Amino acid sequence: MPTRINARIDDDLSRQLEELRRRSGQTVTEIIEAALRAWTKEQLGKKHSAAQVFASTGFIGSGEGPRDLARNSKKYLAESLKRKA
């Protein structure tokens, strides 16, 4: 069973939709279905690398530290806490 959708669009987009309807001879429903199919195909077809996802969401940062920081993180944390105490 088809799903009914109600949407509000601005006057400019409404005029463009009416012009498309007039030129193509299609119904508003047919035009919107075609637009949604094209947009959905485009969006779902995009492949994003992990780096792109993290960058777009703000999860990527940078810092500086010793070369062995990953291996000896507890040692460096302990030293840092001693300096703060």
Stockholm file with secondary structure:
# STOCKHOLM 1.0

chainA/1-85         MPTRINARIDDDLSRQLEELRRRSGQTVTEIIEAALRAWTKEQLGKKHSAAQVFASTGFIGSGEGPRDLARNSKKYLAESLKRKA
#=GR chainA/1-85 SS CCCCCCCCCCHHHHHHHHHHHHHHCCCHHHHHHHHHHHHHHHHHHCCCCHHHHHHHHTCCCCCCCCTTTTTTHHHHHHHHHHHHC
#=GC SS_cons        CCCCCCCCCCHHHHHHHHHHHHHHCCCHHHHHHHHHHHHHHHHHHCCCCHHHHHHHHTCCCCCCCCTTTTTTHHHHHHHHHHHHC
//
